[in-house]
Amino acid sequence: RLFHAMGFNVPQEWIGTLRGDQIRVDEKARTWDEAGRLRKMTPADVEEVLKTCARLPDGRYRAVFSLLLPGRPRGFFQFQGTRKDDPNDLIPHQHRRELRGLRLMSAWLNHFDIRVGNTLDTYVEEDGRKFLRHYLLDFGSTLGSASFFPKVPRMGNSYLLDFEQMFGPLLTLGIQQPRWRERPTPSRHPAVGPFDSESFSPTGWRPVFPIASFLYMDDADAFWAAKVVMSFSEEQIRAVVKAGQWSDPKAEEFVVRTLIERQRKIGRYAFSRVNPLDRFKISGAGAGQVLEFEDLAVRYGFADAAATWYFTTFGSNEGRRNGAPLTSVRGTRIPLGSLLNSGSPAVLRIGAHRAEPGSGTKWVTVYLEREGPGFRLRGWEH
């Protein structure tokens, strides 16, 4: 549900229960025998599977029901390059922001088993158009779970083969060990597994296998991803966690609090890497026009509005200063009347300086274009 809300295509799934006698074997169902030969599936095969499953006190089984994906399966998608058989696939995947920013989104939910094998492209037709739709699959290894068992400390902290983390123990004959090995994440609830916020680091988190697009993530990608992650309210997070139907209310509350704490760590990290001004708009007309914006660091409580100053300077579309002095602004409204004599389009640079030690001054560039007696907003760049 969270990955769907963040904009990705995923299967529709629900938690439910069923009895063994409710399961029917399709006539076309096939399975492999011990010799690796494909044969017809029988009710006995279903019984063998059910023998390994836990049962509720009334004999029912708890299950995940997944709606079949529409379209014809066309294999996995890669996290780099493009599909040669897809004329719509023009941007190398390692340069797609949604696949680069997916790193922080996966880190938030500890989706450490994200890999090519857990993706799927399907060929669909909608409104007379035929195209490939890209899906993320298999979220059994998230939070503190490794699908059939609780995750081990390495998962979410190290690649399966991590030369960087092998280097320290090798040179020190085992004296130096990664933090996750010396202080593994505790399992506070059996229904959750090892999942916490205290040891979580947005930059230190790693999936099981290196993902090409994740390695390309830059500060602008992280800012985009953090905006999406931070957009979830506590009420929305609670609704998603409740859909998991935890039998222990304490486990449900623990997951909610941990997700919120990890969410805030991601926001604090990403918003500190850039000037997190966003949602620009122009109000007023002519010489009375004002550029308004929102400081996301202030909005989410990572910075103090009273201890934040904004500096502006502007120039032509080539970025040259036009002699205007650096102007200081305390609020999030910048008058544009003094820019009317500048060239068109104009480039307005806004810096944010905060009183916190080591914050420095970071800038965002806003592009304006003359329209009638005033300006219109063309866009902005972090």
TIGU-469410 format. One record per residue (C-alpha): residue number from 0; residue in one letter; chain; x, y, z. Coordinates in nm, 2 decimals. Layout:
// TIGU-469410
 pos code unit     px     py     pz
 NUM    A    A      X      Y      Z
...
// end
This chain:
// TIGU-469410
 pos code unit     px     py     pz
   0    R    A   0.00   0.00   0.00
   1    L    A   0.28   0.25   0.08
   2    F    A   0.47   0.18  -0.24
   3    H    A   0.14   0.22  -0.44
   4    A    A   0.08   0.55  -0.26
   5    M    A   0.43   0.66  -0.35
   6    G    A   0.34   0.62  -0.72
   7    F    A   0.47   0.27  -0.81
   8    N    A   0.27  -0.01  -0.98
   9    V    A   0.23  -0.30  -0.74
  10    P    A  -0.01  -0.60  -0.71
  11    Q    A  -0.33  -0.55  -0.52
  12    E    A  -0.31  -0.76  -0.20
  13    W    A  -0.53  -0.82   0.10
  14    I    A  -0.50  -1.02   0.42
  15    G    A  -0.76  -1.29   0.46
  16    T    A  -0.84  -1.64   0.59
  17    L    A  -0.95  -1.96   0.43
  18    R    A  -1.01  -2.33   0.50
  19    G    A  -0.82  -2.61   0.33
  20    D    A  -1.14  -2.75   0.18
  21    Q    A  -1.20  -2.42   0.00
  22    I    A  -0.89  -2.46  -0.23
  23    R    A  -0.95  -2.61  -0.57
  24    V    A  -0.68  -2.72  -0.82
  25    D    A  -0.72  -2.58  -1.16
  26    E    A  -0.72  -2.83  -1.45
  27    K    A  -0.43  -2.64  -1.61
  28    A    A  -0.22  -2.62  -1.29
  29    R    A   0.12  -2.78  -1.32
  30    T    A   0.41  -2.85  -1.08
  31    W    A   0.75  -3.00  -1.08
  32    D    A   0.83  -3.34  -0.92
  33    E    A   1.15  -3.44  -0.74
  34    A    A   1.32  -3.52  -1.07
  35    G    A   1.24  -3.18  -1.21
  36    R    A   0.97  -3.30  -1.45
  37    L    A   0.66  -3.09  -1.51
  38    R    A   0.34  -3.28  -1.42
  39    K    A  -0.02  -3.21  -1.34
  40    M    A  -0.09  -3.07  -0.99
  41    T    A  -0.32  -3.27  -0.76
  42    P    A  -0.50  -3.20  -0.43
  43    A    A  -0.23  -3.41  -0.26
  44    D    A   0.03  -3.14  -0.36
  45    V    A  -0.19  -2.87  -0.20
  46    E    A  -0.21  -3.08   0.12
  47    E    A   0.17  -3.11   0.13
  48    V    A   0.20  -2.73   0.11
  49    L    A  -0.06  -2.68   0.39
  50    K    A   0.12  -2.92   0.62
  51    T    A   0.40  -2.65   0.65
  52    C    A   0.16  -2.37   0.72
  53    A    A   0.05  -2.24   1.07
  54    R    A  -0.32  -2.27   1.15
  55    L    A  -0.55  -2.05   1.35
  56    P    A  -0.72  -2.20   1.65
  57    D    A  -1.04  -2.26   1.45
  58    G    A  -0.84  -2.45   1.18
  59    R    A  -0.84  -2.17   0.92
  60    Y    A  -0.52  -2.04   0.75
  61    R    A  -0.42  -1.68   0.74
  62    A    A  -0.32  -1.59   0.38
  63    V    A  -0.23  -1.31   0.14
  64    F    A  -0.47  -1.28  -0.15
  65    S    A  -0.31  -1.12  -0.46
  66    L    A  -0.51  -1.01  -0.76
  67    L    A  -0.35  -1.13  -1.09
  68    L    A  -0.18  -0.85  -1.28
  69    P    A  -0.34  -0.75  -1.60
  70    G    A  -0.16  -0.79  -1.93
  71    R    A   0.09  -1.03  -2.08
  72    P    A   0.41  -1.08  -1.87
  73    R    A   0.72  -0.97  -2.06
  74    G    A   0.99  -1.04  -1.81
  75    F    A   1.18  -0.83  -1.56
  76    F    A   1.30  -0.47  -1.60
  77    Q    A   1.66  -0.37  -1.52
  78    F    A   1.78  -0.08  -1.30
  79    Q    A   2.01   0.03  -1.57
  80    G    A   2.00   0.08  -1.95
  81    T    A   1.68   0.05  -2.15
  82    R    A   1.47  -0.22  -2.30
  83    K    A   1.56  -0.27  -2.66
  84    D    A   1.21  -0.40  -2.75
  85    D    A   1.03  -0.10  -2.60
  86    P    A   1.03   0.21  -2.82
  87    N    A   0.89   0.42  -2.52
  88    D    A   1.19   0.33  -2.31
  89    L    A   1.42   0.62  -2.40
  90    I    A   1.59   0.72  -2.07
  91    P    A   1.85   0.49  -1.92
  92    H    A   1.70   0.35  -1.60
  93    Q    A   2.00   0.46  -1.38
  94    H    A   1.91   0.82  -1.48
  95    R    A   1.54   0.79  -1.40
  96    R    A   1.46   0.99  -1.08
  97    E    A   1.19   0.75  -0.97
  98    L    A   1.44   0.46  -0.97
  99    R    A   1.72   0.66  -0.81
 100    G    A   1.49   0.80  -0.54
 101    L    A   1.35   0.46  -0.48
 102    R    A   1.66   0.40  -0.27
 103    L    A   1.53   0.61   0.01
 104    M    A   1.18   0.48  -0.02
 105    S    A   1.31   0.12   0.01
 106    A    A   1.53   0.22   0.30
 107    W    A   1.23   0.37   0.48
 108    L    A   1.04   0.04   0.47
 109    N    A   1.36  -0.18   0.48
 110    H    A   1.27  -0.34   0.15
 111    F    A   1.62  -0.50   0.13
 112    D    A   1.52  -0.77  -0.12
 113    I    A   1.46  -0.52  -0.40
 114    R    A   1.62  -0.66  -0.71
 115    V    A   1.56  -0.73  -1.08
 116    G    A   1.40  -1.07  -1.00
 117    N    A   1.13  -0.88  -0.79
 118    T    A   1.01  -0.67  -1.09
 119    L    A   0.78  -0.75  -1.38
 120    D    A   0.68  -0.58  -1.71
 121    T    A   0.34  -0.66  -1.85
 122    Y    A   0.21  -0.57  -2.20
 123    V    A  -0.13  -0.40  -2.16
 124    E    A  -0.38  -0.23  -2.37
 125    E    A  -0.58   0.07  -2.24
 126    D    A  -0.80   0.31  -2.44
 127    G    A  -0.66   0.17  -2.77
 128    R    A  -0.30   0.22  -2.66
 129    K    A  -0.06  -0.07  -2.61
 130    F    A   0.24  -0.03  -2.38
 131    L    A   0.46  -0.19  -2.11
 132    R    A   0.37  -0.13  -1.75
 133    H    A   0.64  -0.17  -1.49
 134    Y    A   0.57  -0.34  -1.15
 135    L    A   0.75  -0.39  -0.83
 136    L    A   0.68  -0.73  -0.68
 137    D    A   0.73  -0.93  -0.36
 138    F    A   0.74  -0.73  -0.04
 139    G    A   0.77  -1.03   0.19
 140    S    A   1.13  -0.91   0.29
 141    T    A   1.05  -0.58   0.44
 142    L    A   1.04  -0.43   0.79
 143    G    A   1.19  -0.70   1.01
 144    S    A   1.09  -0.99   0.80
 145    A    A   1.29  -1.21   0.56
 146    S    A   0.98  -1.37   0.42
 147    F    A   0.99  -1.71   0.60
 148    F    A   1.20  -1.61   0.90
 149    P    A   1.31  -1.29   1.09
 150    K    A   1.57  -1.10   0.90
 151    V    A   1.93  -1.14   1.01
 152    P    A   2.14  -0.84   1.11
 153    R    A   2.32  -0.82   0.78
 154    M    A   1.99  -0.76   0.58
 155    G    A   1.94  -0.39   0.53
 156    N    A   2.30  -0.31   0.63
 157    S    A   2.52  -0.49   0.39
 158    Y    A   2.53  -0.63   0.04
 159    L    A   2.54  -1.01   0.01
 160    L    A   2.90  -0.96  -0.11
 161    D    A   3.02  -0.63   0.04
 162    F    A   3.39  -0.57  -0.02
 163    E    A   3.38  -0.24   0.16
 164    Q    A   3.26  -0.39   0.48
 165    M    A   3.49  -0.69   0.44
 166    F    A   3.80  -0.46   0.42
 167    G    A   3.81  -0.35   0.78
 168    P    A   3.78  -0.70   0.94
 169    L    A   4.03  -0.84   0.69
 170    L    A   4.30  -0.58   0.77
 171    T    A   4.24  -0.59   1.15
 172    L    A   4.22  -0.97   1.17
 173    G    A   3.86  -0.94   1.28
 174    I    A   3.91  -0.68   1.55
 175    Q    A   3.71  -0.41   1.36
 176    Q    A   3.36  -0.52   1.27
 177    P    A   3.06  -0.34   1.11
 178    R    A   2.83  -0.17   1.36
 179    W    A   2.54  -0.41   1.27
 180    R    A   2.75  -0.71   1.37
 181    E    A   2.87  -0.57   1.70
 182    R    A   2.52  -0.43   1.79
 183    P    A   2.26  -0.62   1.60
 184    T    A   1.91  -0.48   1.58
 185    P    A   1.70  -0.64   1.86
 186    S    A   1.36  -0.81   1.79
 187    R    A   1.12  -0.63   2.02
 188    H    A   0.81  -0.81   1.89
 189    P    A   0.80  -1.16   1.75
 190    A    A   0.54  -1.05   1.49
 191    V    A   0.77  -0.78   1.36
 192    G    A   1.13  -0.91   1.38
 193    P    A   1.45  -0.70   1.40
 194    F    A   1.32  -0.36   1.29
 195    D    A   1.42  -0.03   1.45
 196    S    A   1.48   0.34   1.40
 197    E    A   1.78   0.39   1.64
 198    S    A   2.03   0.21   1.42
 199    F    A   1.87   0.32   1.09
 200    S    A   2.08   0.54   0.87
 201    P    A   1.94   0.67   0.53
 202    T    A   2.29   0.67   0.39
 203    G    A   2.41   0.34   0.55
 204    W    A   2.11   0.13   0.45
 205    R    A   2.18  -0.12   0.17
 206    P    A   1.98  -0.38  -0.01
 207    V    A   2.09  -0.74  -0.05
 208    F    A   2.23  -0.67  -0.40
 209    P    A   2.38  -0.35  -0.53
 210    I    A   2.12  -0.16  -0.75
 211    A    A   2.27   0.05  -1.03
 212    S    A   2.01   0.33  -1.01
 213    F    A   2.06   0.36  -0.63
 214    L    A   2.43   0.42  -0.67
 215    Y    A   2.35   0.72  -0.90
 216    M    A   2.11   0.89  -0.65
 217    D    A   2.22   1.25  -0.59
 218    D    A   2.10   1.52  -0.35
 219    A    A   1.82   1.63  -0.58
 220    D    A   1.69   1.27  -0.62
 221    A    A   1.70   1.23  -0.24
 222    F    A   1.51   1.56  -0.19
 223    W    A   1.24   1.44  -0.43
 224    A    A   1.21   1.10  -0.26
 225    A    A   1.21   1.26   0.09
 226    K    A   0.92   1.49  -0.01
 227    V    A   0.72   1.18  -0.10
 228    V    A   0.81   1.00   0.21
 229    M    A   0.74   1.30   0.44
 230    S    A   0.41   1.36   0.27
 231    F    A   0.25   1.07   0.47
 232    S    A   0.06   1.18   0.78
 233    E    A   0.06   0.97   1.10
 234    E    A  -0.31   0.89   1.03
 235    Q    A  -0.22   0.75   0.68
 236    I    A   0.07   0.54   0.82
 237    R    A  -0.16   0.40   1.09
 238    A    A  -0.42   0.31   0.83
 239    V    A  -0.16   0.12   0.62
 240    V    A  -0.02  -0.06   0.92
 241    K    A  -0.37  -0.15   1.04
 242    A    A  -0.43  -0.32   0.70
 243    G    A  -0.17  -0.58   0.81
 244    Q    A  -0.41  -0.71   1.08
 245    W    A  -0.15  -0.75   1.35
 246    S    A  -0.28  -0.98   1.62
 247    D    A  -0.08  -0.79   1.88
 248    P    A  -0.18  -0.42   1.92
 249    K    A   0.16  -0.35   2.08
 250    A    A   0.33  -0.48   1.76
 251    E    A   0.11  -0.26   1.54
 252    E    A   0.19   0.05   1.75
 253    F    A   0.56  -0.03   1.74
 254    V    A   0.56  -0.05   1.36
 255    V    A   0.37   0.28   1.34
 256    R    A   0.62   0.46   1.57
 257    T    A   0.92   0.31   1.40
 258    L    A   0.80   0.41   1.05
 259    I    A   0.74   0.76   1.17
 260    E    A   1.09   0.79   1.33
 261    R    A   1.26   0.64   1.02
 262    Q    A   1.05   0.88   0.80
 263    R    A   1.18   1.18   1.00
 264    K    A   1.54   1.06   0.97
 265    I    A   1.50   1.05   0.59
 266    G    A   1.35   1.39   0.58
 267    R    A   1.61   1.55   0.81
 268    Y    A   1.89   1.39   0.60
 269    A    A   1.76   1.48   0.25
 270    F    A   1.64   1.84   0.34
 271    S    A   1.98   1.92   0.49
 272    R    A   2.16   1.83   0.16
 273    V    A   1.98   2.10  -0.05
 274    N    A   1.79   2.42   0.01
 275    P    A   1.45   2.26   0.07
 276    L    A   1.24   2.54  -0.06
 277    D    A   0.94   2.42  -0.26
 278    R    A   0.59   2.49  -0.38
 279    F    A   0.67   2.82  -0.54
 280    K    A   0.39   3.04  -0.67
 281    I    A   0.34   3.40  -0.78
 282    S    A   0.06   3.61  -0.64
 283    G    A  -0.04   3.97  -0.71
 284    A    A   0.00   4.16  -1.04
 285    G    A   0.25   4.40  -1.20
 286    A    A   0.48   4.58  -0.96
 287    G    A   0.29   4.42  -0.67
 288    Q    A   0.38   4.06  -0.76
 289    V    A   0.52   3.84  -0.49
 290    L    A   0.70   3.51  -0.51
 291    E    A   0.58   3.28  -0.23
 292    F    A   0.74   2.95  -0.13
 293    E    A   0.74   2.69   0.15
 294    D    A   1.05   2.59   0.35
 295    L    A   1.01   2.22   0.40
 296    A    A   1.27   2.20   0.67
 297    V    A   1.07   2.45   0.87
 298    R    A   0.73   2.29   0.79
 299    Y    A   0.84   1.95   0.93
 300    G    A   1.02   2.09   1.23
 301    F    A   1.38   2.03   1.12
 302    A    A   1.46   2.40   1.13
 303    D    A   1.35   2.71   1.33
 304    A    A   1.17   2.97   1.12
 305    A    A   1.28   3.25   1.36
 306    A    A   1.65   3.14   1.31
 307    T    A   1.63   3.12   0.93
 308    W    A   1.73   3.40   0.68
 309    Y    A   1.68   3.40   0.30
 310    F    A   1.91   3.58   0.06
 311    T    A   1.82   3.66  -0.30
 312    T    A   2.01   3.77  -0.61
 313    F    A   1.90   3.77  -0.97
 314    G    A   2.04   3.80  -1.32
 315    S    A   1.96   3.73  -1.68
 316    N    A   1.90   3.39  -1.83
 317    E    A   2.27   3.34  -1.87
 318    G    A   2.29   3.36  -1.49
 319    R    A   2.49   3.69  -1.48
 320    R    A   2.44   3.93  -1.20
 321    N    A   2.28   4.26  -1.30
 322    G    A   2.43   4.47  -1.03
 323    A    A   2.15   4.43  -0.78
 324    P    A   2.28   4.39  -0.43
 325    L    A   2.23   4.07  -0.22
 326    T    A   1.89   4.11  -0.05
 327    S    A   1.80   3.96   0.29
 328    V    A   1.45   3.84   0.35
 329    R    A   1.31   3.69   0.68
 330    G    A   0.98   3.55   0.55
 331    T    A   0.88   3.33   0.26
 332    R    A   0.75   3.61   0.04
 333    I    A   0.98   3.79  -0.20
 334    P    A   0.86   4.11  -0.38
 335    L    A   0.93   4.09  -0.76
 336    G    A   0.87   4.46  -0.84
 337    S    A   1.24   4.54  -0.84
 338    L    A   1.31   4.27  -1.10
 339    L    A   1.08   4.41  -1.37
 340    N    A   1.37   4.60  -1.54
 341    S    A   1.58   4.28  -1.57
 342    G    A   1.61   4.07  -1.88
 343    S    A   1.36   3.80  -1.98
 344    P    A   1.37   3.53  -1.87
 345    A    A   1.51   3.62  -1.53
 346    V    A   1.70   3.39  -1.29
 347    L    A   1.63   3.44  -0.92
 348    R    A   1.86   3.26  -0.68
 349    I    A   1.75   3.21  -0.32
 350    G    A   1.98   3.11  -0.04
 351    A    A   1.88   2.98   0.30
 352    H    A   2.10   3.03   0.60
 353    R    A   2.01   2.88   0.94
 354    A    A   2.15   2.94   1.28
 355    E    A   2.23   2.57   1.34
 356    P    A   2.61   2.51   1.34
 357    G    A   2.75   2.38   1.02
 358    S    A   2.43   2.45   0.82
 359    G    A   2.60   2.68   0.57
 360    T    A   2.41   2.86   0.29
 361    K    A   2.25   2.65   0.02
 362    W    A   2.08   2.79  -0.29
 363    V    A   1.78   2.72  -0.52
 364    T    A   1.74   2.87  -0.86
 365    V    A   1.40   3.00  -0.97
 366    Y    A   1.33   3.08  -1.34
 367    L    A   1.09   3.36  -1.42
 368    E    A   0.96   3.49  -1.76
 369    R    A   0.81   3.83  -1.84
 370    E    A   0.44   3.81  -1.91
 371    G    A   0.26   4.14  -1.96
 372    P    A   0.33   4.38  -1.68
 373    G    A   0.48   4.11  -1.46
 374    F    A   0.63   3.76  -1.44
 375    R    A   0.51   3.40  -1.47
 376    L    A   0.69   3.11  -1.30
 377    R    A   0.87   2.88  -1.54
 378    G    A   1.02   2.64  -1.28
 379    W    A   1.29   2.59  -1.02
 380    E    A   1.60   2.38  -0.97
 381    H    A   1.77   2.26  -0.65
// end
